[in-house]
Amino acid sequence: MFGLKNVLSLAVILPFARLAVGQAAEWGQCGGIGWSGATTCVSGTVCTKLNDYYSQCLPGSATTPPPTTTVPATTPPPGTTTSTGSAPPGLSSIPASTLHQITGFGTNPNNVPVYVYKPARVAANPPLIMAIHYCGGSAQAYYTGSKFAQLSETYGYVVLYPSSPHSGTCWDVSSNQTLTHNGGSDSLGIASAARYAIANWGVDANRVFAVGTSSGAMMTNVLAAAYPDIFKAGIVDSGVPAGCFSLPGQPEDSWNAQCAQGQLVLTGQQWAQRVFDAYPGYTGARPKMQVWHGTVDTVLYPQNFYETVKQWTTVFGYPSTPISNVSEPYLPSGYSNATYGPNFQAILAQGVGHTVPLFEQQYLQFLGIA
Protein backbone atom coordinates (compact mmCIF):
# COMPACT_ATOMS: atom_id res chain seq x y z
CA MET A 1 0.00 0.00 0.00
CA PHE A 2 2.74 2.42 -0.95
CA GLY A 3 2.07 6.04 -1.84
CA LEU A 4 5.60 7.41 -1.44
CA LYS A 5 6.03 10.63 -3.41
CA ASN A 6 9.44 9.61 -4.72
CA VAL A 7 8.40 6.26 -6.20
CA LEU A 8 9.79 6.22 -9.73
CA SER A 9 9.50 2.64 -10.86
CA LEU A 10 6.11 1.21 -9.96
CA ALA A 11 5.18 0.96 -13.66
CA VAL A 12 7.83 -1.76 -14.14
CA ILE A 13 6.15 -4.97 -13.00
CA LEU A 14 6.40 -8.73 -13.24
CA PRO A 15 5.12 -10.02 -16.61
CA PHE A 16 2.76 -12.51 -15.00
CA ALA A 17 1.30 -9.96 -12.57
CA ARG A 18 -0.70 -7.90 -15.03
CA LEU A 19 -3.07 -8.28 -17.94
CA ALA A 20 -2.56 -6.18 -21.05
CA VAL A 21 -6.21 -6.53 -21.91
CA GLY A 22 -9.34 -7.87 -20.22
CA GLN A 23 -9.91 -7.95 -16.49
CA ALA A 24 -7.59 -8.06 -13.51
CA ALA A 25 -7.80 -11.14 -11.30
CA GLU A 26 -8.92 -11.17 -7.67
CA TRP A 27 -6.23 -9.46 -5.52
CA GLY A 28 -4.57 -8.17 -8.70
CA GLN A 29 -3.67 -4.55 -9.44
CA CYS A 30 -6.29 -2.56 -11.33
CA GLY A 31 -5.07 1.04 -11.18
CA GLY A 32 -2.67 3.62 -9.82
CA ILE A 33 -0.13 6.14 -11.03
CA GLY A 34 1.92 4.55 -13.81
CA TRP A 35 -0.41 1.56 -14.21
CA SER A 36 -1.27 0.62 -17.81
CA GLY A 37 -2.85 -2.79 -17.28
CA ALA A 38 -6.46 -3.83 -16.81
CA THR A 39 -8.63 -1.40 -14.86
CA THR A 40 -11.69 -3.59 -14.42
CA CYS A 41 -11.92 -6.63 -12.16
CA VAL A 42 -13.30 -10.13 -12.54
CA SER A 43 -16.83 -10.77 -11.33
CA GLY A 44 -17.24 -10.71 -7.56
CA THR A 45 -14.45 -8.22 -6.99
CA VAL A 46 -14.27 -4.44 -7.04
CA CYS A 47 -11.34 -2.21 -8.03
CA THR A 48 -10.61 -0.45 -4.74
CA LYS A 49 -8.21 2.48 -4.42
CA LEU A 50 -5.71 1.90 -1.64
CA ASN A 51 -3.51 4.88 -2.42
CA ASP A 52 -2.54 6.99 -5.44
CA TYR A 53 -0.10 4.36 -6.64
CA TYR A 54 -2.13 1.22 -6.08
CA SER A 55 -5.69 0.02 -6.60
CA GLN A 56 -6.51 -3.65 -6.06
CA CYS A 57 -9.33 -6.05 -7.00
CA LEU A 58 -10.85 -6.88 -3.63
CA PRO A 59 -13.67 -9.37 -3.02
CA GLY A 60 -17.19 -8.02 -2.45
CA SER A 61 -18.54 -4.53 -2.71
CA ALA A 62 -16.68 -1.27 -3.09
CA THR A 63 -15.27 0.08 0.14
CA THR A 64 -14.31 3.53 1.27
CA PRO A 65 -10.56 3.90 1.90
CA PRO A 66 -9.72 4.47 5.57
CA PRO A 67 -9.43 8.12 6.59
CA THR A 68 -6.02 9.75 6.73
CA THR A 69 -7.01 12.62 8.98
CA THR A 70 -4.76 13.39 11.92
CA VAL A 71 -7.70 13.81 14.28
CA PRO A 72 -7.75 10.93 16.79
CA ALA A 73 -10.71 8.56 16.54
CA THR A 74 -13.16 8.90 19.40
CA THR A 75 -15.37 5.83 19.05
CA PRO A 76 -14.56 2.17 19.71
CA PRO A 77 -14.51 -0.32 16.83
CA PRO A 78 -17.83 -1.98 15.88
CA GLY A 79 -18.77 -4.80 18.19
CA THR A 80 -17.15 -3.39 21.31
CA THR A 81 -19.64 -3.95 24.14
CA THR A 82 -17.49 -4.64 27.19
CA SER A 83 -18.12 -2.29 30.09
CA THR A 84 -15.32 -0.19 31.51
CA GLY A 85 -13.11 -2.04 33.96
CA SER A 86 -9.98 -1.46 35.98
CA ALA A 87 -6.51 -1.06 34.46
CA PRO A 88 -2.96 -1.56 35.72
CA PRO A 89 -1.31 1.44 37.38
CA GLY A 90 -0.25 4.00 34.81
CA LEU A 91 -3.01 3.07 32.40
CA SER A 92 -5.79 4.27 34.69
CA SER A 93 -5.75 7.82 33.36
CA ILE A 94 -6.07 6.74 29.71
CA PRO A 95 -9.67 6.66 28.44
CA ALA A 96 -10.89 3.19 27.56
CA SER A 97 -12.04 2.02 24.13
CA THR A 98 -10.84 5.23 22.48
CA LEU A 99 -7.83 6.04 20.31
CA HIS A 100 -5.85 8.42 22.49
CA GLN A 101 -2.63 10.26 21.63
CA ILE A 102 0.27 10.00 24.06
CA THR A 103 3.19 12.43 24.31
CA GLY A 104 6.34 12.75 26.36
CA PHE A 105 7.17 9.06 26.09
CA GLY A 106 10.90 9.50 25.60
CA THR A 107 13.47 10.06 22.87
CA ASN A 108 11.64 10.74 19.64
CA PRO A 109 13.96 12.41 17.09
CA ASN A 110 11.36 12.72 14.32
CA ASN A 111 8.39 13.49 16.59
CA VAL A 112 6.55 10.34 15.56
CA PRO A 113 2.91 10.73 16.75
CA VAL A 114 1.82 7.71 18.79
CA TYR A 115 -1.71 6.73 19.82
CA VAL A 116 -2.81 4.13 22.35
CA TYR A 117 -5.92 1.98 22.47
CA LYS A 118 -6.71 0.61 25.91
CA PRO A 119 -9.55 -1.92 26.03
CA ALA A 120 -12.28 -1.64 28.61
CA ARG A 121 -10.84 -4.58 30.51
CA VAL A 122 -7.06 -4.79 30.52
CA ALA A 123 -5.33 -8.05 31.34
CA ALA A 124 -2.93 -8.14 34.27
CA ASN A 125 0.55 -7.42 32.88
CA PRO A 126 -0.98 -7.07 29.42
CA PRO A 127 0.73 -7.83 26.13
CA LEU A 128 1.48 -4.89 23.84
CA ILE A 129 1.02 -4.81 20.07
CA MET A 130 2.73 -2.09 18.06
CA ALA A 131 0.47 -1.83 14.97
CA ILE A 132 2.36 -0.06 12.17
CA HIS A 133 0.51 1.33 9.17
CA TYR A 134 1.22 1.07 5.46
CA CYS A 135 2.56 3.84 3.25
CA GLY A 136 -0.11 6.42 2.54
CA GLY A 137 -1.84 5.52 5.79
CA SER A 138 -1.86 6.80 9.35
CA ALA A 139 -2.41 5.59 12.88
CA GLN A 140 -6.10 6.41 12.49
CA ALA A 141 -6.38 4.54 9.20
CA TYR A 142 -4.77 1.40 10.60
CA TYR A 143 -6.98 1.63 13.67
CA THR A 144 -10.19 1.79 11.66
CA GLY A 145 -9.02 -0.60 8.94
CA SER A 146 -7.88 -3.46 11.18
CA LYS A 147 -9.28 -5.55 14.03
CA PHE A 148 -6.44 -5.12 16.51
CA ALA A 149 -8.40 -2.72 18.72
CA GLN A 150 -11.60 -4.73 18.47
CA LEU A 151 -9.84 -7.98 19.44
CA SER A 152 -8.10 -6.28 22.35
CA GLU A 153 -11.52 -5.97 23.98
CA THR A 154 -11.60 -9.78 24.08
CA TYR A 155 -7.99 -10.52 24.98
CA GLY A 156 -7.06 -7.52 27.13
CA TYR A 157 -3.86 -6.43 25.39
CA VAL A 158 -2.87 -2.82 24.69
CA VAL A 159 -2.30 -1.46 21.18
CA LEU A 160 0.02 1.36 20.15
CA TYR A 161 -0.47 2.94 16.73
CA PRO A 162 2.47 5.09 15.58
CA SER A 163 1.90 7.47 12.65
CA SER A 164 4.58 8.32 10.11
CA PRO A 165 5.88 11.90 10.44
CA HIS A 166 6.95 12.12 6.79
CA SER A 167 5.08 13.97 4.05
CA GLY A 168 4.72 10.78 1.99
CA THR A 169 3.45 9.00 5.15
CA CYS A 170 5.93 6.17 4.63
CA TRP A 171 8.33 5.02 7.32
CA ASP A 172 12.05 5.64 7.31
CA VAL A 173 13.51 2.18 6.74
CA SER A 174 16.50 3.38 4.71
CA SER A 175 18.72 5.63 6.86
CA ASN A 176 21.66 4.46 8.97
CA GLN A 177 19.97 6.06 11.98
CA THR A 178 16.75 4.05 11.75
CA LEU A 179 18.65 0.84 10.96
CA THR A 180 20.82 1.11 14.10
CA HIS A 181 19.93 0.38 17.72
CA ASN A 182 19.34 3.72 19.47
CA GLY A 183 20.59 5.40 16.30
CA GLY A 184 17.65 7.75 15.90
CA SER A 185 14.91 8.46 13.35
CA ASP A 186 11.51 6.73 13.25
CA SER A 187 12.53 3.40 14.73
CA LEU A 188 13.88 5.00 17.91
CA GLY A 189 10.65 6.97 18.41
CA ILE A 190 8.62 3.76 18.11
CA ALA A 191 11.01 1.88 20.41
CA SER A 192 10.76 4.68 22.99
CA ALA A 193 6.97 4.37 23.04
CA ALA A 194 7.27 0.64 23.70
CA ARG A 195 9.82 1.23 26.46
CA TYR A 196 7.51 3.78 28.03
CA ALA A 197 4.62 1.30 28.02
CA ILE A 198 6.77 -1.33 29.72
CA ALA A 199 8.03 1.08 32.37
CA ASN A 200 4.75 2.86 33.13
CA TRP A 201 1.76 0.70 32.17
CA GLY A 202 2.60 -2.69 33.62
CA VAL A 203 3.05 -4.16 30.14
CA ASP A 204 4.70 -7.58 30.13
CA ALA A 205 8.19 -6.99 28.72
CA ASN A 206 8.22 -10.54 27.38
CA ARG A 207 5.07 -9.97 25.33
CA VAL A 208 5.81 -6.86 23.29
CA PHE A 209 5.13 -7.43 19.60
CA ALA A 210 5.28 -5.52 16.30
CA VAL A 211 2.84 -6.00 13.42
CA GLY A 212 2.97 -4.08 10.18
CA THR A 213 1.68 -3.88 6.61
CA SER A 214 3.80 -2.84 3.59
CA SER A 215 5.89 0.11 4.81
CA GLY A 216 4.84 -0.94 8.32
CA ALA A 217 6.04 -4.46 7.52
CA MET A 218 9.41 -3.04 6.54
CA MET A 219 9.52 -1.17 9.85
CA THR A 220 8.57 -4.35 11.71
CA ASN A 221 11.62 -6.08 10.22
CA VAL A 222 13.76 -3.07 11.14
CA LEU A 223 12.51 -3.14 14.74
CA ALA A 224 13.12 -6.89 14.97
CA ALA A 225 16.70 -6.33 13.81
CA ALA A 226 17.56 -3.14 15.71
CA TYR A 227 15.50 -3.65 18.89
CA PRO A 228 15.37 -7.40 19.63
CA ASP A 229 15.70 -6.50 23.30
CA ILE A 230 12.25 -4.87 23.15
CA PHE A 231 10.21 -6.70 20.52
CA LYS A 232 9.76 -10.42 21.14
CA ALA A 233 7.93 -11.24 17.89
CA GLY A 234 6.97 -9.64 14.61
CA ILE A 235 4.34 -10.12 11.90
CA VAL A 236 5.53 -8.89 8.48
CA ASP A 237 2.74 -8.43 5.91
CA SER A 238 4.13 -7.74 2.42
CA GLY A 239 7.46 -6.15 3.28
CA VAL A 240 11.17 -6.50 2.51
CA PRO A 241 14.15 -7.80 4.52
CA ALA A 242 15.63 -5.66 7.26
CA GLY A 243 18.17 -3.33 5.69
CA CYS A 244 16.99 -3.93 2.12
CA PHE A 245 16.00 -0.29 1.63
CA SER A 246 19.32 1.00 3.01
CA LEU A 247 20.34 4.17 1.17
CA PRO A 248 23.06 5.99 3.14
CA GLY A 249 23.18 9.71 2.48
CA GLN A 250 19.69 9.87 0.99
CA PRO A 251 16.58 11.41 2.63
CA GLU A 252 15.24 9.35 5.50
CA ASP A 253 12.11 8.02 3.78
CA SER A 254 13.76 7.30 0.42
CA TRP A 255 12.46 4.73 -2.05
CA ASN A 256 14.86 1.96 -3.10
CA ALA A 257 13.72 0.63 -6.49
CA GLN A 258 16.39 -2.07 -6.57
CA CYS A 259 15.04 -3.60 -3.38
CA ALA A 260 11.36 -3.02 -4.18
CA GLN A 261 11.69 -4.76 -7.56
CA GLY A 262 13.39 -7.79 -6.01
CA GLN A 263 16.74 -7.09 -7.64
CA LEU A 264 18.72 -7.07 -4.41
CA VAL A 265 19.55 -10.76 -4.09
CA LEU A 266 22.03 -11.69 -1.36
CA THR A 267 23.13 -14.81 0.47
CA GLY A 268 21.49 -15.73 3.72
CA GLN A 269 24.66 -14.80 5.59
CA GLN A 270 24.78 -11.37 3.94
CA TRP A 271 21.17 -10.71 4.92
CA ALA A 272 21.74 -12.00 8.45
CA GLN A 273 24.73 -9.68 8.79
CA ARG A 274 22.42 -6.71 8.20
CA VAL A 275 20.40 -7.87 11.20
CA PHE A 276 23.52 -8.32 13.33
CA ASP A 277 24.90 -4.93 12.26
CA ALA A 278 21.69 -3.26 13.43
CA TYR A 279 22.62 -4.02 17.06
CA PRO A 280 26.34 -4.82 17.29
CA GLY A 281 27.26 -6.96 20.24
CA TYR A 282 23.72 -8.13 20.98
CA THR A 283 23.74 -11.78 22.09
CA GLY A 284 20.20 -12.25 23.39
CA ALA A 285 17.21 -14.00 21.88
CA ARG A 286 15.86 -12.89 18.50
CA PRO A 287 12.17 -12.13 17.93
CA LYS A 288 9.88 -14.86 16.70
CA MET A 289 8.89 -13.93 13.14
CA GLN A 290 6.02 -14.62 10.75
CA VAL A 291 6.20 -13.33 7.15
CA TRP A 292 3.34 -13.02 4.62
CA HIS A 293 3.60 -12.13 0.92
CA GLY A 294 1.57 -12.40 -2.28
CA THR A 295 2.92 -14.09 -5.39
CA VAL A 296 1.76 -11.28 -7.72
CA ASP A 297 2.84 -8.29 -5.64
CA THR A 298 3.80 -5.57 -8.13
CA VAL A 299 4.88 -2.98 -5.55
CA LEU A 300 7.26 -5.02 -3.40
CA TYR A 301 8.09 -7.93 -5.69
CA PRO A 302 7.74 -11.52 -4.41
CA GLN A 303 11.52 -12.02 -4.50
CA ASN A 304 11.54 -10.00 -1.29
CA PHE A 305 9.63 -12.83 0.37
CA TYR A 306 12.39 -15.28 -0.49
CA GLU A 307 15.12 -12.84 0.56
CA THR A 308 13.37 -12.34 3.90
CA VAL A 309 13.21 -16.11 4.35
CA LYS A 310 16.95 -16.28 3.72
CA GLN A 311 17.54 -13.54 6.29
CA TRP A 312 15.62 -14.97 9.20
CA THR A 313 16.39 -18.65 8.64
CA THR A 314 20.08 -17.73 8.73
CA VAL A 315 19.65 -15.56 11.82
CA PHE A 316 17.93 -18.47 13.59
CA GLY A 317 20.31 -21.08 12.19
CA TYR A 318 17.46 -22.96 10.53
CA PRO A 319 17.82 -25.03 7.34
CA SER A 320 16.77 -23.38 4.07
CA THR A 321 14.16 -26.10 3.51
CA PRO A 322 11.02 -25.88 5.68
CA ILE A 323 10.24 -28.71 8.07
CA SER A 324 6.60 -28.47 6.98
CA ASN A 325 4.70 -26.66 4.23
CA VAL A 326 0.94 -26.96 4.51
CA SER A 327 -2.27 -25.10 3.78
CA GLU A 328 -3.79 -24.73 7.22
CA PRO A 329 -7.58 -24.67 7.73
CA TYR A 330 -7.69 -20.94 8.41
CA LEU A 331 -5.83 -20.08 5.20
CA PRO A 332 -7.64 -19.43 1.92
CA SER A 333 -7.08 -21.79 -0.98
CA GLY A 334 -3.65 -21.24 -2.49
CA TYR A 335 -1.98 -20.06 0.73
CA SER A 336 0.85 -22.22 2.08
CA ASN A 337 2.49 -21.98 5.48
CA ALA A 338 6.15 -22.96 5.50
CA THR A 339 7.50 -23.59 9.01
CA TYR A 340 11.28 -23.55 9.29
CA GLY A 341 11.51 -23.88 13.04
CA PRO A 342 9.70 -22.84 16.24
CA ASN A 343 10.50 -19.16 15.68
CA PHE A 344 9.92 -18.64 11.97
CA GLN A 345 7.01 -19.15 9.58
CA ALA A 346 6.55 -17.84 6.04
CA ILE A 347 3.12 -17.73 4.34
CA LEU A 348 3.02 -17.36 0.56
CA ALA A 349 -0.34 -16.33 -0.91
CA GLN A 350 -0.88 -17.55 -4.48
CA GLY A 351 -2.46 -15.00 -6.78
CA VAL A 352 -2.47 -12.24 -4.15
CA GLY A 353 -1.04 -8.80 -4.89
CA HIS A 354 0.01 -6.00 -2.60
CA THR A 355 -0.91 -6.48 0.19
CA VAL A 356 -2.00 -9.76 1.79
CA PRO A 357 -5.29 -9.20 3.67
CA LEU A 358 -4.96 -9.07 7.45
CA PHE A 359 -5.51 -12.25 9.49
CA GLU A 360 -5.56 -10.65 12.92
CA GLN A 361 -6.95 -13.63 14.83
CA GLN A 362 -4.25 -15.89 13.42
CA TYR A 363 -1.59 -13.28 14.23
CA LEU A 364 -2.72 -13.38 17.86
CA GLN A 365 -2.39 -17.16 17.88
CA PHE A 366 1.14 -16.95 16.52
CA LEU A 367 1.98 -14.34 19.16
CA GLY A 368 0.57 -16.53 21.91
CA ILE A 369 -2.18 -14.08 22.87
CA ALA A 370 -5.23 -15.96 21.61
C-alpha positions in Angstrom: 0.0 0.0 0.0 2.7 2.4 -0.9 2.1 6.0 -1.8 5.6 7.4 -1.4 6.0 10.6 -3.4 9.4 9.6 -4.7 8.4 6.3 -6.2 9.8 6.2 -9.7 9.5 2.6 -10.9 6.1 1.2 -10.0 5.2 1.0 -13.7 7.8 -1.8 -14.1 6.2 -5.0 -13.0 6.4 -8.7 -13.2 5.1 -10.0 -16.6 2.8 -12.5 -15.0 1.3 -10.0 -12.6 -0.7 -7.9 -15.0 -3.1 -8.3 -17.9 -2.6 -6.2 -21.0 -6.2 -6.5 -21.9 -9.3 -7.9 -20.2 -9.9 -8.0 -16.5 -7.6 -8.1 -13.5 -7.8 -11.1 -11.3 -8.9 -11.2 -7.7 -6.2 -9.5 -5.5 -4.6 -8.2 -8.7 -3.7 -4.5 -9.4 -6.3 -2.6 -11.3 -5.1 1.0 -11.2 -2.7 3.6 -9.8 -0.1 6.1 -11.0 1.9 4.5 -13.8 -0.4 1.6 -14.2 -1.3 0.6 -17.8 -2.8 -2.8 -17.3 -6.5 -3.8 -16.8 -8.6 -1.4 -14.9 -11.7 -3.6 -14.4 -11.9 -6.6 -12.2 -13.3 -10.1 -12.5 -16.8 -10.8 -11.3 -17.2 -10.7 -7.6 -14.4 -8.2 -7.0 -14.3 -4.4 -7.0 -11.3 -2.2 -8.0 -10.6 -0.4 -4.7 -8.2 2.5 -4.4 -5.7 1.9 -1.6 -3.5 4.9 -2.4 -2.5 7.0 -5.4 -0.1 4.4 -6.6 -2.1 1.2 -6.1 -5.7 0.0 -6.6 -6.5 -3.6 -6.1 -9.3 -6.1 -7.0 -10.8 -6.9 -3.6 -13.7 -9.4 -3.0 -17.2 -8.0 -2.5 -18.5 -4.5 -2.7 -16.7 -1.3 -3.1 -15.3 0.1 0.1 -14.3 3.5 1.3 -10.6 3.9 1.9 -9.7 4.5 5.6 -9.4 8.1 6.6 -6.0 9.7 6.7 -7.0 12.6 9.0 -4.8 13.4 11.9 -7.7 13.8 14.3 -7.7 10.9 16.8 -10.7 8.6 16.5 -13.2 8.9 19.4 -15.4 5.8 19.1 -14.6 2.2 19.7 -14.5 -0.3 16.8 -17.8 -2.0 15.9 -18.8 -4.8 18.2 -17.1 -3.4 21.3 -19.6 -4.0 24.1 -17.5 -4.6 27.2 -18.1 -2.3 30.1 -15.3 -0.2 31.5 -13.1 -2.0 34.0 -10.0 -1.5 36.0 -6.5 -1.1 34.5 -3.0 -1.6 35.7 -1.3 1.4 37.4 -0.3 4.0 34.8 -3.0 3.1 32.4 -5.8 4.3 34.7 -5.7 7.8 33.4 -6.1 6.7 29.7 -9.7 6.7 28.4 -10.9 3.2 27.6 -12.0 2.0 24.1 -10.8 5.2 22.5 -7.8 6.0 20.3 -5.8 8.4 22.5 -2.6 10.3 21.6 0.3 10.0 24.1 3.2 12.4 24.3 6.3 12.8 26.4 7.2 9.1 26.1 10.9 9.5 25.6 13.5 10.1 22.9 11.6 10.7 19.6 14.0 12.4 17.1 11.4 12.7 14.3 8.4 13.5 16.6 6.5 10.3 15.6 2.9 10.7 16.8 1.8 7.7 18.8 -1.7 6.7 19.8 -2.8 4.1 22.4 -5.9 2.0 22.5 -6.7 0.6 25.9 -9.6 -1.9 26.0 -12.3 -1.6 28.6 -10.8 -4.6 30.5 -7.1 -4.8 30.5 -5.3 -8.1 31.3 -2.9 -8.1 34.3 0.5 -7.4 32.9 -1.0 -7.1 29.4 0.7 -7.8 26.1 1.5 -4.9 23.8 1.0 -4.8 20.1 2.7 -2.1 18.1 0.5 -1.8 15.0 2.4 -0.1 12.2 0.5 1.3 9.2 1.2 1.1 5.5 2.6 3.8 3.2 -0.1 6.4 2.5 -1.8 5.5 5.8 -1.9 6.8 9.3 -2.4 5.6 12.9 -6.1 6.4 12.5 -6.4 4.5 9.2 -4.8 1.4 10.6 -7.0 1.6 13.7 -10.2 1.8 11.7 -9.0 -0.6 8.9 -7.9 -3.5 11.2 -9.3 -5.6 14.0 -6.4 -5.1 16.5 -8.4 -2.7 18.7 -11.6 -4.7 18.5 -9.8 -8.0 19.4 -8.1 -6.3 22.4 -11.5 -6.0 24.0 -11.6 -9.8 24.1 -8.0 -10.5 25.0 -7.1 -7.5 27.1 -3.9 -6.4 25.4 -2.9 -2.8 24.7 -2.3 -1.5 21.2 0.0 1.4 20.2 -0.5 2.9 16.7 2.5 5.1 15.6 1.9 7.5 12.7 4.6 8.3 10.1 5.9 11.9 10.4 6.9 12.1 6.8 5.1 14.0 4.0 4.7 10.8 2.0 3.5 9.0 5.1 5.9 6.2 4.6 8.3 5.0 7.3 12.0 5.6 7.3 13.5 2.2 6.7 16.5 3.4 4.7 18.7 5.6 6.9 21.7 4.5 9.0 20.0 6.1 12.0 16.8 4.1 11.8 18.6 0.8 11.0 20.8 1.1 14.1 19.9 0.4 17.7 19.3 3.7 19.5 20.6 5.4 16.3 17.7 7.8 15.9 14.9 8.5 13.3 11.5 6.7 13.2 12.5 3.4 14.7 13.9 5.0 17.9 10.7 7.0 18.4 8.6 3.8 18.1 11.0 1.9 20.4 10.8 4.7 23.0 7.0 4.4 23.0 7.3 0.6 23.7 9.8 1.2 26.5 7.5 3.8 28.0 4.6 1.3 28.0 6.8 -1.3 29.7 8.0 1.1 32.4 4.7 2.9 33.1 1.8 0.7 32.2 2.6 -2.7 33.6 3.1 -4.2 30.1 4.7 -7.6 30.1 8.2 -7.0 28.7 8.2 -10.5 27.4 5.1 -10.0 25.3 5.8 -6.9 23.3 5.1 -7.4 19.6 5.3 -5.5 16.3 2.8 -6.0 13.4 3.0 -4.1 10.2 1.7 -3.9 6.6 3.8 -2.8 3.6 5.9 0.1 4.8 4.8 -0.9 8.3 6.0 -4.5 7.5 9.4 -3.0 6.5 9.5 -1.2 9.8 8.6 -4.4 11.7 11.6 -6.1 10.2 13.8 -3.1 11.1 12.5 -3.1 14.7 13.1 -6.9 15.0 16.7 -6.3 13.8 17.6 -3.1 15.7 15.5 -3.6 18.9 15.4 -7.4 19.6 15.7 -6.5 23.3 12.2 -4.9 23.1 10.2 -6.7 20.5 9.8 -10.4 21.1 7.9 -11.2 17.9 7.0 -9.6 14.6 4.3 -10.1 11.9 5.5 -8.9 8.5 2.7 -8.4 5.9 4.1 -7.7 2.4 7.5 -6.2 3.3 11.2 -6.5 2.5 14.1 -7.8 4.5 15.6 -5.7 7.3 18.2 -3.3 5.7 17.0 -3.9 2.1 16.0 -0.3 1.6 19.3 1.0 3.0 20.3 4.2 1.2 23.1 6.0 3.1 23.2 9.7 2.5 19.7 9.9 1.0 16.6 11.4 2.6 15.2 9.3 5.5 12.1 8.0 3.8 13.8 7.3 0.4 12.5 4.7 -2.0 14.9 2.0 -3.1 13.7 0.6 -6.5 16.4 -2.1 -6.6 15.0 -3.6 -3.4 11.4 -3.0 -4.2 11.7 -4.8 -7.6 13.4 -7.8 -6.0 16.7 -7.1 -7.6 18.7 -7.1 -4.4 19.6 -10.8 -4.1 22.0 -11.7 -1.4 23.1 -14.8 0.5 21.5 -15.7 3.7 24.7 -14.8 5.6 24.8 -11.4 3.9 21.2 -10.7 4.9 21.7 -12.0 8.5 24.7 -9.7 8.8 22.4 -6.7 8.2 20.4 -7.9 11.2 23.5 -8.3 13.3 24.9 -4.9 12.3 21.7 -3.3 13.4 22.6 -4.0 17.1 26.3 -4.8 17.3 27.3 -7.0 20.2 23.7 -8.1 21.0 23.7 -11.8 22.1 20.2 -12.2 23.4 17.2 -14.0 21.9 15.9 -12.9 18.5 12.2 -12.1 17.9 9.9 -14.9 16.7 8.9 -13.9 13.1 6.0 -14.6 10.7 6.2 -13.3 7.2 3.3 -13.0 4.6 3.6 -12.1 0.9 1.6 -12.4 -2.3 2.9 -14.1 -5.4 1.8 -11.3 -7.7 2.8 -8.3 -5.6 3.8 -5.6 -8.1 4.9 -3.0 -5.5 7.3 -5.0 -3.4 8.1 -7.9 -5.7 7.7 -11.5 -4.4 11.5 -12.0 -4.5 11.5 -10.0 -1.3 9.6 -12.8 0.4 12.4 -15.3 -0.5 15.1 -12.8 0.6 13.4 -12.3 3.9 13.2 -16.1 4.4 17.0 -16.3 3.7 17.5 -13.5 6.3 15.6 -15.0 9.2 16.4 -18.7 8.6 20.1 -17.7 8.7 19.7 -15.6 11.8 17.9 -18.5 13.6 20.3 -21.1 12.2 17.5 -23.0 10.5 17.8 -25.0 7.3 16.8 -23.4 4.1 14.2 -26.1 3.5 11.0 -25.9 5.7 10.2 -28.7 8.1 6.6 -28.5 7.0 4.7 -26.7 4.2 0.9 -27.0 4.5 -2.3 -25.1 3.8 -3.8 -24.7 7.2 -7.6 -24.7 7.7 -7.7 -20.9 8.4 -5.8 -20.1 5.2 -7.6 -19.4 1.9 -7.1 -21.8 -1.0 -3.6 -21.2 -2.5 -2.0 -20.1 0.7 0.9 -22.2 2.1 2.5 -22.0 5.5 6.2 -23.0 5.5 7.5 -23.6 9.0 11.3 -23.5 9.3 11.5 -23.9 13.0 9.7 -22.8 16.2 10.5 -19.2 15.7 9.9 -18.6 12.0 7.0 -19.1 9.6 6.5 -17.8 6.0 3.1 -17.7 4.3 3.0 -17.4 0.6 -0.3 -16.3 -0.9 -0.9 -17.5 -4.5 -2.5 -15.0 -6.8 -2.5 -12.2 -4.2 -1.0 -8.8 -4.9 0.0 -6.0 -2.6 -0.9 -6.5 0.2 -2.0 -9.8 1.8 -5.3 -9.2 3.7 -5.0 -9.1 7.4 -5.5 -12.3 9.5 -5.6 -10.7 12.9 -7.0 -13.6 14.8 -4.2 -15.9 13.4 -1.6 -13.3 14.2 -2.7 -13.4 17.9 -2.4 -17.2 17.9 1.1 -16.9 16.5 2.0 -14.3 19.2 0.6 -16.5 21.9 -2.2 -14.1 22.9 -5.2 -16.0 21.6 
